[in-house]
């Protein structure tokens, strides 16, 4: 079996027990779909955001709402096709009113799913979008301004934190920085 097919199968096996997940409070708060992630399971570049929003919850896919449309535009502008990378979130269920996920929610989802996704996909580079995604990986509060655009190496993976597209929708003057960070992160995959 080819690598891509075997990784896709491993991801499906990982997701199977959690399609109706009730392991954390988010499973009981009106979620419609568990949004595991989408893209190439053999990708060298992975993007991790915060949590699904309304559109993501409806469609069962990450980054398909307003923030997702902006992310797709940014990816296209720097020469990246969504189908070539893997996109997911720190938590896989929509928090009520799009609130920030609680620590117990991010820890549970990280341990049950996110770390396993990373281990299966084995990306060379992860780009975290917003402070919450970085906090999830590090399990402590962070100021994005202290880490944005910096290369953080954890084992064999380079992590590059940047702005979340939802922030760019409110601060469009930062769009160029988001584009530069994503382009720089992706360029590491080709070295």
N, C-alpha and C positions, 0 to 999 in steps of 0.2 A: 504494500500500500504506500502511496506517495505521502510525503511529509504533510502537505497541505490537507489531504484527505484524512490522515490519521489524527492530525491536530483538530480538525473539524469534528471528528467522531469523539475525541476526548472532551472537547468542549460540550458537545451534546450530552455526553454521559455526566459531566459535571453539573449541567443545568437541570437534568431530568428530575432530581428529587426536590428542586426548588421552584418549580413552575407555579406553585401555589404557596410559596414560602410564608411561614408564620413564625420565623425564628426571632424576629425583633418586632417592636411596636408598629413599624410601618406596614407589616402584613395585615394589620387589623384596622387600618385607618382609611379604607376606601380605595385602595389601589386597584386599578383594572388589570394591568399587565406588569409582570416582572420584566424589566428591560435589561437583559444581560449584556448586550453589546452587539456590534456588527462590524463586518469588514473581513479582511484577509487573516485567517488564523495562522498564516505563515509569515505575517508582517514583521519587519524589523523595527517599525515605528508604531508606537501605541500612544493614543491620547486618552487621558483620564480626566473627566469632568467631575462635577459635584453630585448631581442627582437628576433623575428624569423630571421634566416639567409636564404640564397638561398634555401637550401634543405627543410627547414621548410616551406617556402613560396610555394614551388612546391608541397609538400605532404600535407600541411595543418595540420601538427603535430609538436609539440615542441620537440626540442633536438633530431633530427634525423640525423644531419650532423656529421662532425668530432667531434665537442664538445659533441654532443649527444651520440655518440658512446663511448666516454671517460666517460661521466656521467653514462651511462648504465653499463660500466665495473666497475666503482667505486661502484655503487649501489650493483652490484652482489658480489663484493669482500667483502662488509660489510654485506651481507645477506639480501639485500632489493630487492624485485621484483618491477619493474616499475608499474605493474598492481595493486599493493597494495597501491600506493601513488598517489598524484595528482601533475602534472607538468604543469606549465604555464609560461608566461613571463609578464613583466611590461607592455609592449605594445604588441598588437596582430598582428601588420602588420610590414612587413620588411621595415626598413629605407633604403633609397638608399645607395648603396655601403657599407652597414652594418655600417653606421655611428651611433654614439650614438643618441638615441632619444632626441628630443628637449623637454624642460620643458612643453610646451603646449601639446605635444603628450603624454607624460607620465601622466600628470594631467588629460587629457581628458579620456584616457584609464583606468586610476585608478578609476575615478569617475563613468564611465559608466559600467565598467566590473569587474576590479580586486577586488574592495571592495565587490561587490556583490558575486563574486565567493567565496571569503573568508567567507562571511556571510552565504552562502548556505552550503559550505563544512564543515565549523567550525573545521578547523584543530587544533590540540593541539600545534603543532610546525610548524613553517615556516622556511625553510632554504633559505636565499637569496644568489644568486650566483653573485658575483661582486658588485662593488659600485653602479652601476646604479639601480639595483633592490632595494637596501636599500634606495638610494636617492628617489626613487619613493614613497616608503612607508612613509618616513619622510618628503618629500617635501622640502628638503634642501641638499646642497652639503655635502658629507661626505668623509672622508679618510677611506678606507676599513681597513687600518692597525690599526685604532683606535678602530674598532669594531669586527674584524675578530675573530670568535671563542667564543665571549662573548654572554651570555644569556641576551637578551633584552626582558623584559616582557611588553606586551601591552594588557591590559585587561586580558583575560583568555588565551592569545596566547603567547608562547615563540618564539622569533625570534632569529635565530642564523645565522649571516652573515659569508660567507666564499668566497673563490676564485671561479671565473667562470672557467669552464673547458677550455675555449679558452685561458685563461691565463696559465693554466697548460700545454697546448700544446706548449707554448713558454718558460715555466719555469718548466720543468718536475721534478726538485728537490723539488717542492712544492706539489707533488702528495700525499705524505703521510699525509700532513697537511689537504688537502681537504678530504681525506678518514676519518681521525680522526674527523674532524668537522661534516661530514655527519653522521658518526656512533654515535657521541655524541648527535647530534640533534635527531636522530631517537630513541635513547635509552630513551629519555625523554617521548616519546609517550607510552612507556610500563610501566611507573611508576604510 
